[in-house]
Amino acid sequence: MPTVLQDDPLALDSKAGDVQNGDDSGTTGCKSDAQDSSSSSTSSCSGKSSTSSSSSSSSTTKEELPDQGQRSAKRKRAQGEVSAAPAADHDRAGDISGFGSAGSDEDSSVDLKLAEAVKNGPSSIQELFGWPHAAVEQLFRLGDAAGDADAVRLKGLRLVMTSDFSGMGTAELAVGMVLDAVKKHVATGETDGPLFLPYAAADISDVCRSFITSHSHPPLHIFGDLFGRLSKSALDGLAQKEELVNEVLQETCEKDKENLRMYGEQLLQAHMDTLSRPGSLLSKAKCDVHGKACPLPHSGLPMELHKQCQSEGCTMALSLNASGTECYDYSSMGEQKGLLGRTAKTFAVWVEERKRSAEDLLLHECTVRFRPAVLRQHLGHIYIFFSLIISPHHLGWPVHRPRRYIIGVKKGTLLFDHERFGSELNQLLRKPSVDCGILYCKTDTEETDIKMAMSKRYKKASQNSHFFSLLPAAKQKRVKFYRELPKVKQWLDEGKEVAVDLEQRPGSFPMANYLLPTLLRGSSMYLLQRGAPLSGQDLMMVMGIPVPCRDHVHHMPGFFKGQGKGSSLSSLNDRAIKSLTGNAMHSCVVGCLVLCMLRNVRPQPQ
């Protein structure tokens, strides 16, 4: 049985030689770059970059990039700008319940900060997966005027959703779960309640797209690679810009982060110039659902929204894009090249798609090092942005995964009650009351199957073996190292479960905690108290995905086609599922954010 926690799990010692929580673990609150803060009242409503005019020629040449002398001058000017910014700007957000004017065109982005959780979180696996109903019951207070008004308004909600970099489709699952809970709470008849339409998802991975099709209610359209929606001339233009920057990078010191950021901003602007040309973005792309070219969001979404607006009982029709863009070039575990990395082109395509689709709401997820100013630079003329860093452990899950979420609210068409949004999100915050051992729920048969698979992989005898004996020598050494850490010894002596990532070198970056450390694509999570690894399906539960073959989530609605063996879900091997979960958003975080967004957004009176 998992140990009930008595102390505050957020008060962790991450000094050198002790344990850490994983990727970007040093930040669990609001993080604001000095450059971002000093330009919070941005002029990006014009859609132009501060480093390169959007009207500049798309045929950028090497001479347009600064030489060494210009780089030095720009660096000094940038340093002057940073030093001139008030010190308070670095942490100006304060409590999330008061984050400024959402209706002001001048305030295109505001950084937020979570309040400290007071209440304890769920104490059982059933309670963890009951988060949609718990959140709805916490926020909807039927019987008073405000609660009744919220119920009436959301009864007639029609939400049309798109996503890119969709992965496992966690965002679609999360929104479906929370709106299902809303419907059960506010509906008075079988046909009453909010309607959710996943319109389009997209991912380059065949495995991801296959997983999304296993949803009980998959999107109407499932597209592949974002580059598949570009014309040949646009693809050639993006490639030319990338080759140019590669030449410049060879002449620039990798540690000169200031110049690298400047070049990255120039590269993104050059990509945007290319993509803004007429005909660069196709109107249709190949769809896995229909096996033919189908309308992309920017061409098909308006018609679908109009259709939903005309549907019976509709009180509000909204479109939402929820996407976790590639974080490799921002993560502390990646190359940290930012906008100069290999993911810059796909990010540019996503931004251009948002310009053209102009969904009513955006929910963007990335690592905490992602700079909100990038979105403000190119989409600030369409949206007001709110940025916060939140992790599942802030909502009571024994899982550490801090990510920056950026909320975009469309200007001119929507009113957003930002103070109430912050107050309601704070009401949902919880302290984890159990350790990560609660997420291990294997039967004896499942354990035997995993041991057999490990013995084949590592060519070791499996009969009557413990999991530890089946590990390679290098990983056994890492397990022993972690067990000797003072903090880990203390936790184990107290009966707490401790999870470690055996793919990380413990000597340089130890990752061990009774909150599951940040999950990466290549992670190999191992529980020290139990002496067992977490399987792919365990990790799905870590990310808040209700696995259909687990008895403790049988009460949840069927979010996947089929159950147990033979279902579309069971066709994915363990390694594939682990890779997918390492890239996923957490369903509870996404669901709670979307719930608070929908409760506090209204059409602007015309």
PANUMAR-113339 format. One line per field, with one value per residue (C-alpha): residue in three letters; x, y, z. Coordinates in Angstrom, 3 decimals, m for minus. Each point is the difference from the previous one (the first is absolute). Example, Ala and Ser with C-alpha at 12.3 -4.5 7.8 and 13.67 -1.06 7.14 Angstrom:
// residues 2
aa ALA_SER;
c1 12.300_1.370;
c2 m4.500_3.440;
c3 7.800_m0.660;
END
This chain:
// residues 606
aa MET_PRO_THR_VAL_LEU_GLN_ASP_ASP_PRO_LEU_ALA_LEU_ASP_SER_LYS_ALA_GLY_ASP_VAL_GLN_ASN_GLY_ASP_ASP_SER_GLY_THR_THR_GLY_CYS_LYS_SER_ASP_ALA_GLN_ASP_SER_SER_SER_SER_SER_THR_SER_SER_CYS_SER_GLY_LYS_SER_SER_THR_SER_SER_SER_SER_SER_SER_SER_SER_THR_THR_LYS_GLU_GLU_LEU_PRO_ASP_GLN_GLY_GLN_ARG_SER_ALA_LYS_ARG_LYS_ARG_ALA_GLN_GLY_GLU_VAL_SER_ALA_ALA_PRO_ALA_ALA_ASP_HIS_ASP_ARG_ALA_GLY_ASP_ILE_SER_GLY_PHE_GLY_SER_ALA_GLY_SER_ASP_GLU_ASP_SER_SER_VAL_ASP_LEU_LYS_LEU_ALA_GLU_ALA_VAL_LYS_ASN_GLY_PRO_SER_SER_ILE_GLN_GLU_LEU_PHE_GLY_TRP_PRO_HIS_ALA_ALA_VAL_GLU_GLN_LEU_PHE_ARG_LEU_GLY_ASP_ALA_ALA_GLY_ASP_ALA_ASP_ALA_VAL_ARG_LEU_LYS_GLY_LEU_ARG_LEU_VAL_MET_THR_SER_ASP_PHE_SER_GLY_MET_GLY_THR_ALA_GLU_LEU_ALA_VAL_GLY_MET_VAL_LEU_ASP_ALA_VAL_LYS_LYS_HIS_VAL_ALA_THR_GLY_GLU_THR_ASP_GLY_PRO_LEU_PHE_LEU_PRO_TYR_ALA_ALA_ALA_ASP_ILE_SER_ASP_VAL_CYS_ARG_SER_PHE_ILE_THR_SER_HIS_SER_HIS_PRO_PRO_LEU_HIS_ILE_PHE_GLY_ASP_LEU_PHE_GLY_ARG_LEU_SER_LYS_SER_ALA_LEU_ASP_GLY_LEU_ALA_GLN_LYS_GLU_GLU_LEU_VAL_ASN_GLU_VAL_LEU_GLN_GLU_THR_CYS_GLU_LYS_ASP_LYS_GLU_ASN_LEU_ARG_MET_TYR_GLY_GLU_GLN_LEU_LEU_GLN_ALA_HIS_MET_ASP_THR_LEU_SER_ARG_PRO_GLY_SER_LEU_LEU_SER_LYS_ALA_LYS_CYS_ASP_VAL_HIS_GLY_LYS_ALA_CYS_PRO_LEU_PRO_HIS_SER_GLY_LEU_PRO_MET_GLU_LEU_HIS_LYS_GLN_CYS_GLN_SER_GLU_GLY_CYS_THR_MET_ALA_LEU_SER_LEU_ASN_ALA_SER_GLY_THR_GLU_CYS_TYR_ASP_TYR_SER_SER_MET_GLY_GLU_GLN_LYS_GLY_LEU_LEU_GLY_ARG_THR_ALA_LYS_THR_PHE_ALA_VAL_TRP_VAL_GLU_GLU_ARG_LYS_ARG_SER_ALA_GLU_ASP_LEU_LEU_LEU_HIS_GLU_CYS_THR_VAL_ARG_PHE_ARG_PRO_ALA_VAL_LEU_ARG_GLN_HIS_LEU_GLY_HIS_ILE_TYR_ILE_PHE_PHE_SER_LEU_ILE_ILE_SER_PRO_HIS_HIS_LEU_GLY_TRP_PRO_VAL_HIS_ARG_PRO_ARG_ARG_TYR_ILE_ILE_GLY_VAL_LYS_LYS_GLY_THR_LEU_LEU_PHE_ASP_HIS_GLU_ARG_PHE_GLY_SER_GLU_LEU_ASN_GLN_LEU_LEU_ARG_LYS_PRO_SER_VAL_ASP_CYS_GLY_ILE_LEU_TYR_CYS_LYS_THR_ASP_THR_GLU_GLU_THR_ASP_ILE_LYS_MET_ALA_MET_SER_LYS_ARG_TYR_LYS_LYS_ALA_SER_GLN_ASN_SER_HIS_PHE_PHE_SER_LEU_LEU_PRO_ALA_ALA_LYS_GLN_LYS_ARG_VAL_LYS_PHE_TYR_ARG_GLU_LEU_PRO_LYS_VAL_LYS_GLN_TRP_LEU_ASP_GLU_GLY_LYS_GLU_VAL_ALA_VAL_ASP_LEU_GLU_GLN_ARG_PRO_GLY_SER_PHE_PRO_MET_ALA_ASN_TYR_LEU_LEU_PRO_THR_LEU_LEU_ARG_GLY_SER_SER_MET_TYR_LEU_LEU_GLN_ARG_GLY_ALA_PRO_LEU_SER_GLY_GLN_ASP_LEU_MET_MET_VAL_MET_GLY_ILE_PRO_VAL_PRO_CYS_ARG_ASP_HIS_VAL_HIS_HIS_MET_PRO_GLY_PHE_PHE_LYS_GLY_GLN_GLY_LYS_GLY_SER_SER_LEU_SER_SER_LEU_ASN_ASP_ARG_ALA_ILE_LYS_SER_LEU_THR_GLY_ASN_ALA_MET_HIS_SER_CYS_VAL_VAL_GLY_CYS_LEU_VAL_LEU_CYS_MET_LEU_ARG_ASN_VAL_ARG_PRO_GLN_PRO_GLN;
c1 0.000_1.265_1.078_m2.164_2.203_0.096_2.445_m0.093_1.240_0.887_2.715_2.711_3.747_1.580_3.534_2.956_0.458_m3.603_m3.050_m1.885_m3.331_1.114_m0.349_m0.149_m0.627_1.455_m3.201_m3.473_m1.503_0.001_3.081_0.443_2.888_1.319_m0.514_m3.571_m0.773_1.453_m2.299_m3.204_m1.826_1.013_m0.409_m0.301_m3.621_1.400_1.247_3.571_3.180_2.239_3.027_m1.245_m2.867_m2.780_0.114_3.633_0.889_m0.487_3.194_2.185_3.723_2.956_0.906_m3.272_1.233_2.293_3.762_2.225_0.060_m3.745_m0.448_2.040_m1.967_m3.319_1.157_0.835_m3.323_m1.843_1.875_m0.961_m3.641_0.053_1.771_m2.487_m2.968_m1.386_1.049_m3.617_m0.711_1.793_m2.708_m2.798_m2.777_m0.630_m2.992_m1.911_m3.236_1.011_1.669_m0.902_m2.338_m1.094_m1.864_2.906_1.654_3.155_0.329_0.496_1.626_0.032_2.062_m1.868_0.997_m1.845_m1.060_1.166_m2.275_m1.622_m2.200_1.275_m0.529_m1.519_0.992_m0.929_0.373_m3.784_0.025_2.888_m1.930_m3.142_1.563_m2.524_m3.010_1.900_0.983_m3.517_m1.595_2.518_m0.729_m3.723_m2.156_m3.542_m2.618_1.637_m0.353_3.552_m0.076_m3.324_1.228_3.118_m2.083_m2.424_2.792_2.028_m3.082_m0.066_3.764_1.256_3.784_1.861_3.604_3.167_3.468_3.433_2.969_m2.902_1.979_m2.335_m2.887_0.192_m1.464_m3.051_m0.416_0.314_m2.553_m2.362_0.308_m0.642_m2.937_m1.515_0.137_m1.520_m2.834_m0.825_0.058_m2.075_m2.159_m3.711_m0.741_1.694_0.651_0.940_3.552_3.114_0.967_3.644_1.197_3.676_0.370_3.635_3.174_3.434_3.237_2.938_0.127_m1.993_m0.159_m1.478_m2.633_m0.880_m0.395_m2.294_m2.232_m0.451_m1.912_m3.694_m0.707_3.017_0.330_m1.841_3.356_3.462_2.865_3.682_3.161_m0.549_2.227_m2.598_m2.207_2.605_0.569_3.312_1.107_m0.635_1.985_2.908_m0.075_0.156_2.918_1.959_m0.369_1.154_3.110_0.871_m0.252_2.116_2.789_m0.311_m0.011_3.387_1.422_m1.715_1.021_m2.669_0.298_m0.906_m3.638_m0.949_1.003_m1.493_m3.338_0.222_0.762_m2.820_m2.481_1.258_m0.318_m3.572_m0.916_1.560_m2.034_m3.167_0.699_0.240_m3.180_m2.016_0.254_m3.229_m0.226_2.645_m2.546_m2.216_m3.721_m0.060_2.307_m0.174_m2.246_0.437_m3.705_m1.303_3.020_m0.114_0.779_m2.265_m0.384_2.659_m1.148_0.556_m2.317_m2.521_m0.367_m2.141_m2.644_m0.105_m0.332_m2.870_m1.688_0.304_m1.288_m3.162_m0.542_m2.950_0.612_3.329_0.761_3.702_2.172_3.756_3.077_3.080_3.481_1.934_3.523_3.261_2.628_3.332_2.079_3.301_1.768_m1.185_0.374_2.966_0.274_0.123_2.346_m1.352_0.280_m3.373_m1.216_3.239_m0.692_m1.413_m3.536_m0.194_m1.555_m2.869_m0.633_m0.203_m2.558_m2.085_0.091_m1.047_m2.855_m1.173_0.107_m2.285_m2.245_m0.274_m1.695_m1.859_2.250_3.550_1.673_3.698_2.284_3.777_2.939_0.400_2.874_m2.300_m0.357_m3.587_1.363_0.352_m3.761_m0.659_2.328_m1.916_m3.524_m0.369_m2.187_m2.564_0.244_0.545_2.319_0.284_2.976_0.437_2.121_m1.944_0.691_m2.299_1.304_m1.623_m3.331_0.710_1.593_3.273_1.546_2.518_m0.286_0.273_m0.976_m0.729_m3.584_m0.955_m3.678_m1.080_m3.357_m1.113_m0.181_m3.108_m2.350_0.274_m0.113_2.145_m0.496_3.655_m0.368_m2.689_2.027_2.932_m2.149_m1.604_3.295_1.329_m3.009_1.091_3.569_0.868_3.046_0.893_m1.039_1.397_3.278_0.581_m0.397_m3.750_0.513_1.351_m2.995_1.229_m1.402_2.296_m0.610_1.028_3.163_0.901_m0.531_2.243_2.732_m0.117_0.336_2.927_1.761_m0.258_1.190_2.972_0.585_m0.340_m1.788_m3.452_m1.063_m0.697_1.959_m0.437_m0.243_3.321_1.889_m1.373_1.433_3.288_3.049_0.164_m3.595_0.489_2.898_m2.261_m2.646_2.632_1.254_m3.467_m0.624_3.062_m1.101_m0.839_m3.355_m1.025_1.019_m2.167_m3.029_0.405_0.366_m3.267_m1.681_m0.406_0.342_2.806_0.134_3.241_0.727_2.645_0.724_1.520_3.538_m0.454_3.480_m0.661_m3.755_m1.650_m3.738_m1.759_m3.085_m3.138_m1.731_0.653_2.833_m0.708_m0.721_2.060_m0.347_2.932_m0.725_0.260_m1.847_0.775_m1.554_2.620_m2.334_m1.821_3.058_m1.936_m0.168_m2.983_m1.466_m1.427_m3.545_1.148_1.435_m3.283_m1.589_2.805_m1.136_m3.618_m1.202_m2.617_1.316_m3.030_1.429_0.606_m2.768_0.261_m1.090_m2.863_m2.489_1.277_m1.643_1.425_2.592_1.503_m1.508_m0.078_1.346_3.018_1.741_m0.933_m0.877_1.736_1.797_1.536_1.631_2.627_3.134_1.359_2.922_m2.285_m2.368_2.895_1.224_m3.485_m0.527_3.334_m1.333_m3.555_m1.792_m1.572_m3.755_m0.834_1.985_m1.507_m3.508_0.070_1.407_m2.606_m2.819_1.018_0.390_m3.472_m1.671_1.468_m0.231_m3.011_m0.787_0.613_m3.193_m0.096;
c2 0.000_3.524_2.051_2.947_3.086_2.072_2.694_2.542_m1.750_3.323_0.715_m2.037_0.378_0.026_0.993_m1.532_m3.603_m0.325_m0.764_2.011_m0.216_m0.094_2.254_3.690_m0.950_3.183_1.894_m0.824_3.469_2.900_0.561_3.260_0.857_3.502_0.655_m1.231_2.087_3.198_m0.282_m1.082_2.921_m1.087_1.587_m3.417_0.685_0.889_m3.551_1.176_m1.297_2.298_m1.375_m0.224_1.765_m2.186_2.024_m0.899_m2.129_m3.720_m0.711_0.651_0.091_m0.628_3.698_0.849_m1.728_2.100_m0.239_m0.279_3.765_0.309_m2.980_1.724_3.233_m1.823_m1.942_3.202_1.568_m3.122_m0.009_3.621_m0.798_m2.833_1.984_2.836_m2.250_0.339_m2.831_m0.655_m0.933_m3.297_m1.148_2.432_m2.550_m0.655_m2.163_m1.395_1.500_3.495_m0.017_3.276_1.232_m2.613_2.523_2.299_m0.071_1.316_m2.985_m2.797_m2.360_m0.417_m2.455_m1.824_m1.744_m2.698_0.428_m2.563_m3.013_m0.371_m3.086_m3.567_m1.812_m3.403_m2.956_m2.831_m0.839_0.234_3.526_0.990_m1.060_1.613_3.440_1.127_m0.401_1.334_3.151_0.559_m0.504_2.390_2.798_m0.394_1.074_m0.532_1.867_3.427_2.516_m0.312_m3.798_m0.115_2.461_m2.081_m3.154_1.589_1.463_m3.224_m2.127_1.525_0.056_m1.342_m0.466_m0.771_m1.031_m0.306_m1.130_m0.406_m2.002_m2.014_m3.017_m2.358_2.447_0.787_3.464_m1.441_m2.622_2.603_2.379_m2.891_m1.227_3.390_0.885_m3.420_0.866_3.434_m1.599_m2.410_2.826_2.639_m1.932_m0.398_m2.269_m2.576_2.498_2.811_1.097_1.154_m1.630_m0.721_m0.403_m0.959_1.401_m0.703_m1.486_m0.318_m1.836_m1.157_m3.377_m2.917_m1.486_3.214_0.209_m3.657_0.680_2.967_m2.130_m2.344_2.744_m0.734_3.378_0.774_3.324_0.429_0.380_m1.317_1.500_m0.889_2.063_3.770_0.358_m1.981_3.093_2.201_0.730_m0.978_3.625_0.495_m3.142_1.172_3.437_m1.447_m2.260_2.932_2.036_m2.951_m0.538_3.671_m0.106_m3.158_1.962_2.817_m2.439_m1.309_3.470_0.618_m1.267_m2.343_1.668_3.408_m0.499_3.601_m0.064_m3.478_1.301_2.954_m2.262_m2.313_2.873_1.008_m3.552_m0.337_3.325_m1.156_m3.220_1.995_2.252_m3.087_m1.558_3.209_m0.088_m0.821_m3.697_m1.068_m1.817_m2.515_m0.147_m3.799_m2.821_m3.770_m1.209_m3.419_m0.231_0.435_m1.140_3.109_3.718_1.758_3.671_1.250_2.028_3.402_m0.915_m2.373_1.345_3.096_m2.133_m2.470_2.816_1.529_m3.400_m0.339_3.553_m0.920_m3.204_m0.266_1.244_1.676_2.908_0.334_m1.578_0.170_m1.389_m1.098_m1.016_m1.945_m0.895_m0.949_1.148_m1.813_0.789_m1.665_3.267_1.650_m2.848_m0.201_m3.604_1.041_2.054_3.316_1.699_1.664_1.533_m1.019_m3.674_m2.589_0.561_3.665_m0.792_m2.061_2.629_2.661_m2.078_m0.374_3.775_0.734_m2.488_1.803_3.340_m1.360_m2.200_2.610_m2.337_1.763_m1.526_m1.334_m2.281_m0.381_m2.315_m0.210_m0.261_2.784_1.520_0.915_3.793_1.332_3.020_m2.227_m0.498_3.601_1.096_m1.795_m0.493_2.961_1.828_m2.833_m1.161_1.169_m2.503_m1.293_m2.163_m2.257_m2.953_m2.877_m3.654_m2.956_0.069_3.438_m1.797_m2.796_m2.588_m1.626_0.972_2.752_1.467_3.805_1.481_3.470_0.389_3.087_0.899_2.125_1.838_1.522_3.777_1.840_m2.988_m1.386_1.310_m1.859_0.313_m0.449_0.653_m2.625_m2.415_0.372_m0.372_m3.183_m1.553_0.652_m1.854_m3.123_m0.040_m2.892_m1.394_m3.603_m2.229_m3.293_m1.031_m1.231_m3.644_0.442_m0.052_m3.571_m2.327_m3.183_m3.472_m2.998_m1.098_3.400_m0.038_m3.438_1.188_3.023_m2.159_m2.296_2.975_1.385_m3.375_m0.232_3.558_m0.265_m3.761_m1.018_m2.862_1.036_m2.947_1.210_3.169_3.361_2.991_1.320_m3.131_0.408_3.491_0.535_0.473_3.745_0.523_m2.181_2.280_3.039_m1.548_m0.602_3.590_1.433_m2.188_1.484_3.628_1.386_1.458_m3.206_m2.069_2.198_m0.377_m3.770_m0.325_1.939_m2.538_2.364_m1.186_1.664_0.115_0.362_0.358_m2.607_1.603_3.052_m0.035_0.465_1.428_3.040_0.503_m2.218_m0.429_m1.605_0.987_m1.308_2.165_m1.662_1.966_1.728_m2.640_0.151_m1.948_m2.225_m0.340_m3.318_0.557_m2.387_m0.184_m0.558_m1.111_m2.556_m0.845_0.080_2.039_1.998_m1.389_1.949_m0.331_1.159_3.098_0.613_0.182_2.306_2.406_m0.267_m2.247_m2.548_m3.380_m2.152_m3.318_1.389_m0.999_3.175_2.232_m2.180_2.580_2.599_0.487_m2.032_2.270_m2.769_m2.413_m3.532_m1.239_m2.091_m2.377_0.313_3.689_2.604_1.212_m3.405_m0.126_2.540_m1.486_1.135_1.958_1.925_0.943_1.190_2.244_1.447_0.744_1.832_2.561_0.273_2.764_m0.955_m0.462_1.438_3.199_0.538_m0.837_2.333_2.877_m0.437_m0.280_3.295_1.621_m1.035_1.128_3.476_0.871_1.657_1.474_3.721_2.008_1.388;
c3 0.000_m0.731_2.944_1.040_0.093_3.152_m1.035_m2.817_m3.160_m1.611_2.545_m1.693_0.330_m3.458_0.905_m1.805_0.998_1.104_m2.105_m2.585_m1.736_m3.607_m2.991_0.925_3.603_1.381_m0.747_1.220_0.012_m2.421_m2.126_m1.869_m2.290_0.434_m3.668_0.238_3.065_m1.376_m3.010_1.714_m1.605_m3.432_m3.404_m1.594_m0.907_m3.397_m0.354_m0.638_1.550_2.018_m1.826_m3.535_m1.744_m1.316_m3.183_m0.627_m2.981_0.566_m1.925_3.031_m0.723_2.232_m0.147_1.786_3.154_2.230_m0.282_3.079_0.600_m0.307_2.320_2.699_m0.344_0.107_3.032_1.881_m0.913_1.122_3.290_0.506_m0.621_2.522_2.690_m0.431_0.707_3.551_2.276_0.866_m3.613_0.488_2.413_m0.632_m0.391_3.677_0.819_m2.946_1.295_m1.081_m3.358_m1.583_m2.671_m2.510_m2.074_m0.743_m3.396_1.606_2.328_m2.526_2.481_3.766_2.026_2.747_3.208_1.895_3.589_2.553_0.341_3.414_m0.309_m0.340_m3.267_m0.839_2.184_m2.384_m3.671_m0.413_1.398_m2.281_m3.083_1.338_m0.555_m2.684_2.302_3.021_m1.923_m1.332_3.424_1.533_m2.472_m0.772_2.889_m1.183_1.967_0.057_m2.826_m1.320_0.035_m1.815_m2.634_m0.635_m0.346_m2.463_m2.111_m0.211_m0.664_m3.460_m0.606_m3.330_0.128_m3.226_0.682_m2.073_1.032_m1.535_1.273_1.400_1.258_1.862_m0.339_3.710_m0.495_m1.780_2.733_2.764_m1.513_m0.687_3.582_1.567_m2.283_0.689_3.708_m0.684_m1.961_2.820_2.511_m1.801_m2.460_0.650_m2.958_m2.210_m2.793_2.371_0.779_m1.839_m3.288_m0.817_m3.571_m0.526_m3.512_m0.898_1.490_m1.567_0.693_m2.099_1.780_m1.425_3.507_1.404_m2.710_0.568_3.707_m0.657_m2.213_3.000_1.813_0.327_m1.603_m2.211_m1.827_m3.291_m1.727_0.924_m1.969_m0.165_m0.335_0.160_m3.044_m1.937_m0.023_m1.702_m3.669_m1.606_m0.251_3.728_0.871_m2.177_1.607_3.535_m0.969_m1.439_3.196_2.097_m2.111_0.376_3.775_0.159_m1.673_2.514_2.918_m1.054_0.555_3.330_3.408_1.371_3.404_m1.442_0.929_m0.602_m3.637_m0.427_1.242_m2.366_m2.951_1.055_m0.047_m3.427_m1.274_1.259_m1.610_m3.283_0.197_0.702_m2.993_m2.191_1.381_m0.313_m3.797_m1.849_m0.762_2.525_2.178_m1.774_0.720_0.233_1.120_0.197_2.802_1.634_0.855_m3.539_m2.018_m2.166_0.100_2.514_0.990_2.420_3.028_m1.597_m2.888_1.618_3.541_m0.789_m1.713_2.904_2.541_m1.962_m0.071_3.770_0.537_m1.860_1.990_2.362_3.528_m0.754_2.329_m0.833_m2.720_0.530_m1.713_1.941_m1.102_2.652_m1.100_1.638_m2.473_m0.163_3.081_m0.914_m0.828_3.237_2.482_2.355_m1.205_m3.669_m2.170_1.350_m3.389_0.322_m3.255_m1.738_0.590_m2.321_1.292_m1.081_m3.394_1.388_2.657_m2.718_m1.909_3.177_0.610_m3.595_0.313_3.143_m1.826_m2.655_2.157_2.788_2.460_2.802_2.677_0.044_2.521_m0.802_1.987_m0.004_2.383_2.568_m2.000_m2.873_m0.218_m0.174_m1.887_m3.071_m0.234_0.909_m2.797_m2.734_1.365_2.354_m2.511_0.281_3.625_3.537_1.671_3.552_0.953_3.006_1.061_1.476_0.757_0.839_3.569_0.398_m0.523_2.481_m2.290_1.206_m3.330_m0.667_m3.512_m0.024_m3.344_m1.253_m1.147_m1.984_m0.296_m2.946_m0.039_m3.288_0.014_m1.088_0.171_3.541_3.545_2.514_3.751_0.878_3.729_0.378_m2.130_2.376_3.077_m1.340_m1.048_3.487_1.423_m1.883_1.338_2.315_1.807_m0.927_2.893_m1.357_m1.583_m3.557_1.048_m0.410_m3.776_0.025_m0.356_m1.686_0.584_0.578_m3.595_m1.344_2.107_m1.374_m3.573_0.567_1.539_m3.025_m2.338_1.991_0.046_m3.796_m0.473_2.343_m0.586_3.635_1.729_1.209_2.165_3.560_m0.764_1.635_m2.329_1.303_m1.082_m3.538_m0.401_m1.882_2.222_m0.688_1.133_3.072_0.908_m0.343_2.236_2.677_m0.374_0.536_3.041_1.680_m0.364_3.471_m1.011_m1.784_3.032_2.177_m2.282_m0.277_3.783_0.370_m2.277_m2.938_m3.558_m1.969_m3.791_m1.963_m3.705_m0.823_m3.382_1.694_1.349_3.740_0.518_m2.203_0.309_2.629_m0.507_2.949_1.940_1.636_m2.589_m3.350_m1.682_m3.299_m2.604_m3.207_m3.244_0.886_3.710_1.806_3.280_2.854_3.480_2.716_2.809_m2.123_m2.107_m3.277_m3.220_m1.190_m3.213_m2.904_1.320_3.440_m1.671_m1.802_3.427_1.122_m2.738_1.129_m2.832_1.145_m1.165_m0.881_1.276_3.515_2.424_2.072_m2.908_m1.206_1.249_m2.451_m3.412_m2.862_m1.565_m2.163_m2.492_1.434_3.306_1.016_m2.381_m3.630_0.274_m2.143_3.119_0.758_m3.450_1.096_1.551_3.347_m1.447_m2.373_2.821_2.186_m2.807_m0.485_3.689_0.215_m2.485_1.298_1.841_3.314_m0.279_3.427_m0.643_m3.451_1.173_3.008_m2.045_m2.748_2.557_1.612_m3.419_m1.173_3.207_m0.326_m3.663_m1.629_m3.406_m0.128_m0.569_m3.516;
END
